[in-house]
């Protein structure tokens, strides 16, 4: 069965970009969207993860899933900047790690 998938990347090898564009569209640099079978999605995600390990970048995969939210989020690489996906009773949330230079008392301003 085919499902919708989005892969975002930074610092992947040209060969990996070529593999992604064979199966998906690239509407913006590093953003790939398409309808993939589970087998192709897993193959592409493994290729992206291997490339990320070599290039020290990051990647995220968002795809359909049979859960309350209707999608799964997978991330890979050191460049996720302190973001981790946390599962709370079937609900995926993004957790941010505070850095030593961040101020938890800082006021949020509108732009």
N, C-alpha and C positions, 0 to 999 in steps of 0.2 A: 504494500500500500504506500502511496506517495503522500508526503506531508510537506508543508511549507517550512522553510528554514531561512534564517538570517545568520550570517557569519561576519563578524567585524574583526579586523586584524590590524596589527602594526608590525613592521619589520619582518615580513615574510620573504622568502626567496622568490625570484622571478618564476622559477619552475612551479612553485606552489600556486602562485597567482594564476599561472596558465592553466593548471589543473582546475582551479576554482572557476575560472571563466568558461571552461568547457561545459560545465554543468549549471552555472548560475550567471545571473546578470550582475554587473558592477555599476550601480547607479551613482556611486560616489567613491572616491579613493578609499580602498580598504573595507568597503561595505559590499557584501555579496548576498543576493536574495534569489530564491528559487524553490521549486517543488522537486523534492528528491525522494527516492526510495530510502528505506532505513539503511540498506547495505551501502548505497552510494554516500549517504550522509556520514556514516561511520568511517568509511574510507577517507573521505575528504577531511573530516575532523582529525583523524590520526595523522594525515599528511601535514595539516596545519600545525598540530602540536609538535611534531618532529621538527618542522621548520622554525617554529618559535624557540625551541630549545637551542637551535644552532644560532639564531639571530638575536636572542635576548629581547624579544618583543612580547606582545600579549595578544590574546584572541578571546572572543566570546561567541558562543553558539546559542541561538534561541530557536527552539523548534516545537512543533505541536506535541502535546502529551495528553494522556488520558488521566488528568487530575483536575482539581477544583479550578485552578487558574487557566487550564487549557494549554499550557506551555511549560517547557523546562528551560533552564538557563545553565550553561556550562561555561566555565572560564579556564584559561590556561596561561601561564607565564608570569614572570616576575614583575611585569609592567602594569599589573592591575591596580597599582597605587593604593594598596591597603584595602581594597574591596574584596569581600568574600561573600559567597552566596550561602545564606543560612536557611535551613528548613525548619519552620515552626508549625508542627502539626499539619504538614502538607502544603503550607504556604511558603513560597520562596520569597525571601527578602534580601536586600543588599545591606551588608554591614560594613561600615567604614571604620578603619583603625585611626585613632587620633595620633598625630605625629607630635614629637616633642615641641615643635615650633607652632603648633596650632593652639588657639586660645578658645577653650570651651565657653568662656564668658563673652566672646565676641558677638556683637549685635549683627543680625542679618539685615542687610540693606537691599532695597529694591533697585533694580537697574532700569 
